[in-house]
């Protein structure tokens, strides 16, 4: 996992508190292996789950739109974090990788 462990713990806590505030019931406990897609219940859960963002900009869009995380982590923090990581993405996107050099440039 490449997440910052402190930020991940804070985000999970903020999401849990948001669920408590909204009265969202906890799901029932399960003993299923959620990594086994051959289990019909697991396959159904996977099919029903919304897709995760495929890249950093998509994840940042989701973070920026989350009222629960803005409230739980602090709006100034979320805005600063999103700006910083968008800047990192722009820097990465402007970088010419060795793979691109090998595949697209004439030598």
C-alpha beads as a LAMMPS data file, in Angstrom:
LAMMPS data file: protein, C-alpha beads

107 atoms
106 bonds

1 atom types
1 bond types

-500.0 500.0 xlo xhi
-500.0 500.0 ylo yhi
-500.0 500.0 zlo zhi

Masses

1 110.0

Atoms # bond

1 1 1 0.000 0.000 0.000
2 1 1 1.429 3.382 -0.925
3 1 1 -0.814 5.522 1.299
4 1 1 0.554 7.680 4.082
5 1 1 -0.341 5.568 7.157
6 1 1 -1.230 8.594 9.296
7 1 1 -3.420 10.163 6.632
8 1 1 -5.086 6.808 5.909
9 1 1 -5.915 6.291 9.609
10 1 1 -7.281 9.840 9.855
11 1 1 -9.412 9.386 6.712
12 1 1 -10.824 6.066 7.956
13 1 1 -11.632 7.710 11.295
14 1 1 -13.292 10.672 9.573
15 1 1 -15.373 8.344 7.390
16 1 1 -16.417 6.305 10.431
17 1 1 -17.441 9.413 12.365
18 1 1 -19.422 10.630 9.359
19 1 1 -21.245 7.293 9.259
20 1 1 -22.041 7.529 12.968
21 1 1 -23.333 11.107 12.588
22 1 1 -25.581 10.039 9.710
23 1 1 -26.785 6.907 11.498
24 1 1 -25.509 4.535 8.820
25 1 1 -25.838 0.993 10.167
26 1 1 -22.733 -1.174 10.261
27 1 1 -22.799 -4.092 7.843
28 1 1 -23.193 -7.549 9.334
29 1 1 -19.965 -9.398 10.155
30 1 1 -18.721 -11.913 7.607
31 1 1 -16.228 -14.742 7.566
32 1 1 -15.922 -14.755 3.772
33 1 1 -12.603 -14.336 2.033
34 1 1 -13.265 -11.121 0.109
35 1 1 -10.288 -11.893 -2.145
36 1 1 -11.986 -15.044 -3.520
37 1 1 -14.051 -13.999 -6.559
38 1 1 -15.190 -17.613 -7.088
39 1 1 -17.471 -17.168 -4.036
40 1 1 -20.853 -16.002 -5.466
41 1 1 -21.443 -13.563 -2.593
42 1 1 -18.002 -12.021 -3.105
43 1 1 -18.543 -11.797 -6.872
44 1 1 -21.868 -10.015 -6.258
45 1 1 -20.245 -7.579 -3.816
46 1 1 -17.469 -6.829 -6.310
47 1 1 -19.988 -6.255 -9.107
48 1 1 -22.049 -3.905 -6.919
49 1 1 -19.086 -1.880 -5.674
50 1 1 -18.464 1.463 -7.375
51 1 1 -15.197 1.534 -9.325
52 1 1 -12.160 3.165 -7.766
53 1 1 -10.428 6.021 -9.600
54 1 1 -7.893 4.780 -12.135
55 1 1 -5.319 7.505 -11.558
56 1 1 -4.250 10.217 -9.134
57 1 1 -6.304 13.029 -10.725
58 1 1 -9.443 10.909 -10.411
59 1 1 -8.695 10.151 -6.762
60 1 1 -8.039 13.833 -6.078
61 1 1 -11.359 14.744 -7.692
62 1 1 -13.082 12.318 -5.315
63 1 1 -11.220 13.732 -2.306
64 1 1 -12.000 17.329 -3.274
65 1 1 -15.705 16.448 -3.606
66 1 1 -15.934 14.664 -0.231
67 1 1 -17.709 16.769 2.375
68 1 1 -17.124 14.048 4.985
69 1 1 -13.348 14.173 4.536
70 1 1 -13.278 17.975 4.316
71 1 1 -15.126 18.118 7.625
72 1 1 -13.162 15.300 9.253
73 1 1 -9.668 16.253 8.111
74 1 1 -10.241 19.991 7.867
75 1 1 -11.090 21.835 4.672
76 1 1 -7.792 23.829 4.623
77 1 1 -5.806 20.585 4.850
78 1 1 -7.804 18.874 2.081
79 1 1 -7.515 21.904 -0.217
80 1 1 -3.753 22.160 0.386
81 1 1 -3.220 18.428 -0.057
82 1 1 -5.210 18.334 -3.293
83 1 1 -3.260 21.316 -4.670
84 1 1 0.096 19.778 -3.720
85 1 1 -0.717 16.409 -5.242
86 1 1 -2.125 17.994 -8.436
87 1 1 1.182 19.862 -8.757
88 1 1 3.032 16.550 -8.308
89 1 1 0.873 14.947 -11.009
90 1 1 1.524 17.819 -13.413
91 1 1 5.265 17.467 -12.798
92 1 1 5.048 13.725 -13.422
93 1 1 2.935 14.184 -16.574
94 1 1 5.524 16.576 -18.002
95 1 1 8.336 14.077 -17.457
96 1 1 9.568 12.070 -20.431
97 1 1 10.001 8.495 -19.218
98 1 1 12.650 6.060 -20.413
99 1 1 9.835 3.879 -21.832
100 1 1 8.590 6.796 -23.965
101 1 1 12.123 7.497 -25.182
102 1 1 12.639 3.831 -26.091
103 1 1 9.284 3.459 -27.862
104 1 1 8.547 6.800 -29.463
105 1 1 11.806 8.593 -30.264
106 1 1 13.828 7.713 -33.314
107 1 1 17.370 6.810 -32.433

Bonds

1 1 1 2
2 1 2 3
3 1 3 4
4 1 4 5
5 1 5 6
6 1 6 7
7 1 7 8
8 1 8 9
9 1 9 10
10 1 10 11
11 1 11 12
12 1 12 13
13 1 13 14
14 1 14 15
15 1 15 16
16 1 16 17
17 1 17 18
18 1 18 19
19 1 19 20
20 1 20 21
21 1 21 22
22 1 22 23
23 1 23 24
24 1 24 25
25 1 25 26
26 1 26 27
27 1 27 28
28 1 28 29
29 1 29 30
30 1 30 31
31 1 31 32
32 1 32 33
33 1 33 34
34 1 34 35
35 1 35 36
36 1 36 37
37 1 37 38
38 1 38 39
39 1 39 40
40 1 40 41
41 1 41 42
42 1 42 43
43 1 43 44
44 1 44 45
45 1 45 46
46 1 46 47
47 1 47 48
48 1 48 49
49 1 49 50
50 1 50 51
51 1 51 52
52 1 52 53
53 1 53 54
54 1 54 55
55 1 55 56
56 1 56 57
57 1 57 58
58 1 58 59
59 1 59 60
60 1 60 61
61 1 61 62
62 1 62 63
63 1 63 64
64 1 64 65
65 1 65 66
66 1 66 67
67 1 67 68
68 1 68 69
69 1 69 70
70 1 70 71
71 1 71 72
72 1 72 73
73 1 73 74
74 1 74 75
75 1 75 76
76 1 76 77
77 1 77 78
78 1 78 79
79 1 79 80
80 1 80 81
81 1 81 82
82 1 82 83
83 1 83 84
84 1 84 85
85 1 85 86
86 1 86 87
87 1 87 88
88 1 88 89
89 1 89 90
90 1 90 91
91 1 91 92
92 1 92 93
93 1 93 94
94 1 94 95
95 1 95 96
96 1 96 97
97 1 97 98
98 1 98 99
99 1 99 100
100 1 100 101
101 1 101 102
102 1 102 103
103 1 103 104
104 1 104 105
105 1 105 106
106 1 106 107
